[in-house]
Amino acid sequence: MSRVSQARSLGKYFLLIDNMLVVLGFFVVFPLISIRFVDQLGWAALMVGIALGLRQLVQQGLGMFGGAIADRFGAKPMIVTGMLMRAGGFAAMAVAQEPWMLWLSCILSGLGGTLFDPPRTALVIKLVRPHQRGRFFSILMMQDSAGAVIGALLGSWLLQYDFRLVCSVGALLFILCAGFNAWYLPAWKLSTVRTPVREGLARVLHDKRFVTYVLTLTGYYMLAVQVMLMLPIMVNDIAGSPSAVKWMYAIEAALSLSLLYPIARWSEKRFRLEQRLMAGLVVMSLSMLPIGLTSSLSQLFALICTFYIGSIIAEPARETLSAELADPRARGSYMGFSRLGLAFGGAFGYAGGGWLFDTGKAFNQPELPWLMLAIIGLITFIALWWQFGQKPAASGMLEPRV
């Protein structure tokens, strides 16, 4: 095996271990924020939605700057610093008693993600050959699902004792992850050239097709982020216990581990990436429509299953399509900018979803937020079809070099 092939192989194992630690640290804390502050402390869902939206907006909205800086200085210092900042955000969240304290902790957590998320994604593109990326992203997402269940189970168990324990464990996991990266991550450069920050950003902003695609994904993410806000609240309301939330993530894990990789392998030979993304989005949108009318946990879980199946179809294709459209001369900048749709979608999805949820309850129209989300999803589908329906996405970008 050549040195380059060996570096790629070892790099993939490193990415899988790193990803598991990050996913565990995140899901120990974030799925339980809405339960803690809405159900236990009685805050309005809007207040918690603003907090979650701020985290998403800061992390993903500033991601292009984090990615551009990583293009210039390398991945390692950005990743280690960002993970320590995320741990600090969790520590602040543990003592939050007022909305502004929760907002501040989420902003700090988001700033940390701004630093570590784009370079981690760019490393995947650097180390995994183009024809293997779809499958590798599928493996990462299967790992995400398993980590989400383990994290939610651990967080739910800790929550019965003290929310400060939940945040402390999340912070500890990110400190461990920072140490793992500081010790084992080589000082790799992300791009094929040493791109100045301003040049990397300019290269992305002049790529009109990529910019349009990323901004269109705002609608997709408005649906996707509800697994962190409205779906846990709905499960808790119908079940009458926050412990039922862990079964929601268990469903996701079971479906992902059993279906994600086979569906990705089967569909990549028959459909283009944009077709898979649009098909999954339609399934996600239609599954949202009846949620507000459900009255039993079995009905709700059936709809959540359908939603997750749509996500399983769409998500690997979305991630791979973003990588295919990225310029290898500025990977960090492209991957940072690709998070802008998540920034806007997260902000609107969390804050708007929280407001619609409160409004629906106040006017005794619980179906209102879910109807609006379904409409947004279908509008996003039309926008993607307009972009890609007549012009398939480019593929076969320059192969990355270690």
C-alpha positions as CSV (number, residue, x, y, z in Angstrom):
1,M,0.0,0.0,0.0
2,S,1.4,3.4,-1.0
3,R,1.9,6.1,1.6
4,V,-1.0,8.1,0.2
5,S,-3.4,5.2,0.3
6,Q,-2.3,4.4,3.8
7,A,-2.8,8.0,4.9
8,R,-6.3,7.9,3.4
9,S,-7.2,4.6,5.2
10,L,-5.9,5.8,8.6
11,G,-7.6,9.1,8.1
12,K,-11.0,7.4,7.5
13,Y,-10.7,5.5,10.8
14,F,-9.8,8.8,12.6
15,L,-12.8,10.5,11.1
16,L,-15.1,7.8,12.3
17,I,-13.8,7.9,15.9
18,D,-13.9,11.7,15.9
19,N,-17.4,11.8,14.5
20,M,-18.7,9.4,17.2
21,L,-17.4,11.5,20.0
22,V,-18.9,14.7,18.5
23,V,-22.3,13.1,17.9
24,L,-22.4,11.6,21.5
25,G,-21.4,15.0,23.0
26,F,-24.1,16.8,21.0
27,F,-27.0,14.4,21.5
28,V,-26.4,14.0,25.2
29,V,-27.5,17.7,25.6
30,F,-29.4,19.2,22.7
31,P,-32.5,16.9,22.3
32,L,-33.3,17.5,26.0
33,I,-33.1,21.4,25.9
34,S,-36.7,21.7,24.9
35,I,-37.8,19.2,27.5
36,R,-35.8,20.9,30.2
37,F,-36.9,24.5,29.6
38,V,-40.3,24.1,28.1
39,D,-41.7,21.1,30.0
40,Q,-39.8,21.3,33.3
41,L,-39.3,25.0,33.7
42,G,-42.4,26.1,31.9
43,W,-40.8,28.5,29.4
44,A,-42.5,29.4,26.1
45,A,-41.4,27.3,23.2
46,L,-40.5,30.5,21.4
47,M,-37.8,31.3,24.0
48,V,-36.2,27.9,23.5
49,G,-36.7,28.1,19.8
50,I,-34.8,31.4,19.7
51,A,-31.9,29.8,21.7
52,L,-31.7,26.8,19.4
53,G,-32.0,29.1,16.3
54,L,-29.2,31.3,17.6
55,R,-26.9,28.3,17.9
56,Q,-27.8,27.2,14.4
57,L,-27.5,30.7,12.9
58,V,-24.1,31.5,14.5
59,Q,-22.6,28.1,13.8
60,Q,-23.7,27.7,10.2
61,G,-24.0,31.4,9.3
62,L,-20.4,32.1,10.2
63,G,-19.2,28.7,8.9
64,M,-17.9,30.1,5.7
65,F,-15.5,32.3,7.7
66,G,-14.4,29.3,9.8
67,G,-13.9,27.3,6.7
68,A,-11.9,30.1,4.9
69,I,-9.6,30.5,8.0
70,A,-9.1,26.7,8.0
71,D,-8.1,26.9,4.3
72,R,-5.4,29.3,5.3
73,F,-4.1,27.9,8.6
74,G,-5.1,24.2,8.5
75,A,-7.7,22.1,10.2
76,K,-6.1,21.1,13.5
77,P,-6.0,24.4,15.4
78,M,-9.6,25.3,14.3
79,I,-11.0,22.0,15.3
80,V,-9.3,21.8,18.8
81,T,-10.3,25.4,19.6
82,G,-13.9,25.0,18.4
83,M,-14.4,21.9,20.5
84,L,-13.2,23.5,23.7
85,M,-15.5,26.4,23.0
86,R,-18.4,24.0,22.6
87,A,-17.6,22.5,26.0
88,G,-17.6,26.0,27.5
89,G,-21.1,26.6,26.0
90,F,-22.4,23.4,27.6
91,A,-20.9,24.5,31.0
92,A,-22.7,27.8,30.7
93,M,-26.0,26.1,29.8
94,A,-25.8,24.0,33.0
95,V,-26.4,27.1,35.1
96,A,-28.9,28.9,32.8
97,Q,-31.9,30.2,34.7
98,E,-32.9,33.0,32.4
99,P,-33.5,33.1,28.7
100,W,-30.5,35.4,28.0
101,M,-28.2,32.9,29.8
102,L,-29.5,30.1,27.6
103,W,-29.1,32.2,24.5
104,L,-25.5,33.1,25.5
105,S,-24.6,29.5,26.1
106,C,-26.1,28.5,22.7
107,I,-24.2,31.3,20.9
108,L,-20.9,30.1,22.5
109,S,-21.7,26.6,21.5
110,G,-22.4,27.8,18.0
111,L,-19.2,29.7,17.7
112,G,-17.3,26.5,18.6
113,G,-19.2,24.7,15.9
114,T,-18.3,27.4,13.4
115,L,-14.6,26.6,14.0
116,F,-14.7,22.8,14.0
117,D,-17.5,21.8,11.6
118,P,-16.4,23.1,8.2
119,P,-12.8,21.7,8.5
120,R,-14.1,18.3,9.6
121,T,-16.3,18.1,6.6
122,A,-13.5,19.3,4.3
123,L,-11.3,16.5,5.7
124,V,-13.8,14.0,4.5
125,I,-13.7,15.4,1.0
126,K,-9.9,15.4,1.2
127,L,-9.4,11.9,2.4
128,V,-12.3,10.0,0.6
129,R,-12.1,9.5,-3.1
130,P,-15.0,11.0,-5.1
131,H,-16.6,7.6,-6.1
132,Q,-16.5,6.5,-2.4
133,R,-17.9,9.7,-0.8
134,G,-21.6,8.8,-1.0
135,R,-21.0,5.5,0.8
136,F,-18.8,7.1,3.4
137,F,-21.3,9.8,4.1
138,S,-23.9,7.0,4.5
139,I,-21.6,5.3,7.1
140,L,-21.2,8.6,8.9
141,M,-24.9,9.1,9.0
142,M,-25.5,5.6,10.3
143,Q,-23.0,6.4,13.0
144,D,-24.8,9.7,13.7
145,S,-28.1,7.8,14.2
146,A,-26.5,5.2,16.6
147,G,-24.7,8.0,18.5
148,A,-28.0,10.0,18.7
149,V,-29.7,7.1,20.4
150,I,-26.9,6.4,22.8
151,G,-26.6,10.1,23.6
152,A,-30.3,10.7,24.1
153,L,-30.5,7.6,26.3
154,L,-27.6,8.8,28.4
155,G,-29.0,12.3,28.6
156,S,-32.5,11.1,29.5
157,W,-31.1,9.0,32.3
158,L,-29.0,11.9,33.6
159,L,-31.9,14.3,33.3
160,Q,-33.9,12.5,36.0
161,Y,-31.1,13.5,38.5
162,D,-30.0,16.9,37.4
163,F,-29.7,18.9,34.1
164,R,-26.3,20.1,35.2
165,L,-25.1,16.4,34.9
166,V,-26.4,16.3,31.4
167,C,-24.4,19.4,30.4
168,S,-21.3,18.3,32.3
169,V,-21.1,15.0,30.4
170,G,-21.6,16.7,27.1
171,A,-18.8,19.2,28.0
172,L,-16.5,16.3,29.0
173,L,-17.1,14.5,25.7
174,F,-16.1,17.6,23.7
175,I,-13.0,18.0,25.9
176,L,-12.0,14.4,25.2
177,C,-12.6,15.0,21.5
178,A,-10.5,18.1,21.5
179,G,-7.7,16.1,23.2
180,F,-8.1,13.3,20.6
181,N,-7.7,15.8,17.7
182,A,-4.8,17.6,19.4
183,W,-2.9,14.4,19.9
184,Y,-3.7,12.4,16.8
185,L,-4.8,14.7,13.9
186,P,-1.9,15.5,11.6
187,A,-1.4,19.1,10.5
188,W,-3.1,18.5,7.2
189,K,-3.9,21.4,4.8
190,L,-7.5,21.3,3.5
191,S,-7.1,22.7,0.0
192,T,-4.9,21.8,-3.0
193,V,-3.5,25.4,-2.8
194,R,-2.8,27.6,0.2
195,T,-5.8,29.9,-0.4
196,P,-6.0,33.3,1.3
197,V,-9.1,33.9,3.3
198,R,-10.5,36.6,1.0
199,E,-9.8,34.6,-2.1
200,G,-11.5,31.5,-0.8
201,L,-14.6,33.5,0.1
202,A,-14.6,35.3,-3.2
203,R,-14.3,32.0,-5.1
204,V,-17.5,30.7,-3.4
205,L,-19.5,33.9,-3.7
206,H,-18.9,34.0,-7.5
207,D,-20.1,30.4,-7.9
208,K,-23.8,31.3,-8.6
209,R,-24.9,27.8,-9.0
210,F,-23.5,26.7,-5.6
211,V,-24.8,29.8,-3.9
212,T,-28.4,29.2,-5.2
213,Y,-28.3,25.6,-4.3
214,V,-27.1,26.3,-0.7
215,L,-29.8,29.0,-0.1
216,T,-32.5,26.8,-1.5
217,L,-31.7,24.2,1.2
218,T,-33.0,26.7,3.8
219,G,-36.5,25.1,3.3
220,Y,-35.1,21.6,3.6
221,Y,-33.4,22.4,6.9
222,M,-36.6,24.1,8.3
223,L,-38.1,20.6,8.3
224,A,-35.0,18.7,9.3
225,V,-34.3,20.7,12.5
226,Q,-37.7,19.8,14.0
227,V,-36.2,16.6,15.4
228,M,-34.6,18.9,18.0
229,L,-37.6,21.1,18.8
230,M,-41.2,20.3,17.9
231,L,-41.0,16.5,17.5
232,P,-39.6,16.0,21.0
233,I,-42.3,18.3,22.4
234,M,-45.0,16.4,20.6
235,V,-43.7,13.0,21.8
236,N,-43.5,14.4,25.4
237,D,-47.0,15.9,25.2
238,I,-48.7,12.7,24.0
239,A,-46.6,10.2,26.1
240,G,-46.7,12.4,29.2
241,S,-43.0,11.6,29.9
242,P,-39.7,12.9,28.6
243,S,-38.3,9.4,28.7
244,A,-40.4,8.6,25.5
245,V,-38.1,10.9,23.5
246,K,-35.4,8.3,23.5
247,W,-37.7,6.0,21.5
248,M,-37.9,8.6,18.8
249,Y,-34.2,8.4,18.4
250,A,-34.2,4.6,18.7
251,I,-36.6,4.6,15.7
252,E,-34.2,6.8,13.7
253,A,-31.2,4.5,14.6
254,A,-33.1,1.3,13.7
255,L,-34.1,2.7,10.3
256,S,-30.7,4.2,9.6
257,L,-28.7,1.1,10.5
258,S,-31.0,-1.2,8.5
259,L,-31.9,1.0,5.5
260,L,-29.5,3.9,5.0
261,Y,-26.5,2.1,3.4
262,P,-28.6,-0.3,1.3
263,I,-30.8,2.6,0.0
264,A,-27.7,4.6,-0.8
265,R,-26.0,1.8,-2.6
266,W,-29.2,0.9,-4.6
267,S,-30.2,4.5,-5.5
268,E,-26.7,5.7,-6.5
269,K,-26.7,3.3,-9.4
270,R,-30.2,4.4,-10.6
271,F,-30.8,8.0,-9.8
272,R,-28.9,11.3,-9.8
273,L,-28.0,12.9,-6.5
274,E,-30.5,15.8,-7.0
275,Q,-33.3,13.3,-7.8
276,R,-32.6,11.4,-4.5
277,L,-32.6,14.7,-2.6
278,M,-35.9,15.8,-4.1
279,A,-37.6,12.5,-3.5
280,G,-36.6,12.4,0.1
281,L,-37.8,16.0,0.6
282,V,-41.2,15.1,-0.7
283,V,-41.6,12.2,1.7
284,M,-40.4,14.4,4.6
285,S,-42.9,17.1,3.6
286,L,-45.9,14.8,3.3
287,S,-45.2,13.1,6.6
288,M,-45.5,16.5,8.3
289,L,-49.1,17.2,7.3
290,P,-51.0,14.9,9.7
291,I,-48.8,15.3,12.8
292,G,-50.9,18.0,14.4
293,L,-54.0,15.8,14.2
294,T,-52.4,12.7,15.8
295,S,-53.7,11.7,19.3
296,S,-51.8,8.5,20.0
297,L,-48.1,7.7,20.3
298,S,-48.3,4.9,17.8
299,Q,-49.7,7.3,15.1
300,L,-47.0,9.8,15.9
301,F,-44.2,7.3,15.7
302,A,-45.5,6.0,12.4
303,L,-45.3,9.5,10.9
304,I,-41.9,10.0,12.5
305,C,-40.8,6.7,10.8
306,T,-42.0,8.1,7.4
307,F,-40.2,11.4,8.1
308,Y,-36.9,9.5,8.9
309,I,-37.2,7.4,5.7
310,G,-37.4,10.6,3.7
311,S,-34.4,11.9,5.5
312,I,-32.5,8.6,4.9
313,I,-33.2,9.1,1.1
314,A,-32.3,12.7,1.0
315,E,-29.4,13.3,3.4
316,P,-26.6,11.3,1.9
317,A,-27.4,12.7,-1.5
318,R,-27.5,16.3,-0.2
319,E,-24.1,15.9,1.5
320,T,-22.5,14.2,-1.5
321,L,-24.0,16.8,-3.9
322,S,-22.5,19.6,-1.9
323,A,-19.1,17.9,-2.1
324,E,-19.4,17.3,-5.9
325,L,-20.2,21.0,-6.4
326,A,-17.3,22.3,-4.3
327,D,-14.1,23.6,-5.8
328,P,-11.1,21.6,-4.5
329,R,-9.0,24.8,-4.4
330,A,-11.1,26.2,-1.5
331,R,-12.7,23.2,0.2
332,G,-13.0,24.8,3.6
333,S,-14.6,27.9,2.2
334,Y,-17.1,25.9,0.2
335,M,-18.0,23.5,3.0
336,G,-18.3,26.5,5.4
337,F,-20.6,28.3,3.0
338,S,-22.6,25.1,2.4
339,R,-23.8,25.5,6.0
340,L,-25.5,28.8,5.3
341,G,-28.7,27.1,4.3
342,L,-28.7,25.3,7.6
343,A,-28.0,28.6,9.4
344,F,-31.1,30.2,7.9
345,G,-33.2,27.1,8.0
346,G,-32.3,26.4,11.6
347,A,-33.0,30.0,12.7
348,F,-36.3,30.2,10.9
349,G,-37.2,26.6,11.7
350,Y,-36.5,26.8,15.4
351,A,-37.8,30.4,16.1
352,G,-40.6,30.2,13.6
353,G,-41.5,26.6,14.6
354,G,-41.6,27.6,18.3
355,W,-43.8,30.6,17.5
356,L,-46.2,28.6,15.3
357,F,-46.3,25.8,18.0
358,D,-47.3,28.3,20.7
359,T,-49.8,30.1,18.3
360,G,-51.4,26.8,17.3
361,K,-51.9,25.9,21.0
362,A,-53.3,29.3,21.8
363,F,-55.9,29.2,19.0
364,N,-56.5,25.4,19.5
365,Q,-55.1,24.7,16.0
366,P,-52.3,22.2,16.7
367,E,-52.1,21.3,13.0
368,L,-50.9,24.9,12.0
369,P,-47.1,24.5,12.4
370,W,-47.1,21.1,10.6
371,L,-49.2,22.4,7.7
372,M,-46.8,25.3,7.2
373,L,-43.8,23.1,7.3
374,A,-45.2,20.8,4.7
375,I,-45.9,23.7,2.4
376,I,-42.4,25.0,2.9
377,G,-41.0,21.6,2.0
378,L,-43.0,21.4,-1.2
379,I,-42.0,24.9,-2.3
380,T,-38.4,23.9,-1.7
381,F,-38.9,20.8,-3.9
382,I,-40.2,23.0,-6.7
383,A,-37.1,25.3,-6.3
384,L,-34.7,22.3,-6.5
385,W,-36.5,20.9,-9.5
386,W,-36.2,24.3,-11.3
387,Q,-32.5,24.3,-10.6
388,F,-31.7,20.7,-11.5
389,G,-34.6,19.4,-13.5
390,Q,-33.1,20.3,-16.9
391,K,-29.4,20.4,-15.9
392,P,-27.9,17.6,-13.9
393,A,-25.4,18.5,-11.2
394,A,-21.7,18.4,-12.2
395,S,-19.7,15.3,-11.1
396,G,-16.2,14.1,-11.4
397,M,-14.5,17.0,-9.7
398,L,-10.8,16.9,-9.3
399,E,-9.7,14.1,-7.1
400,P,-8.4,15.2,-3.7
401,R,-4.8,14.7,-2.7
402,V,-3.5,14.1,0.8
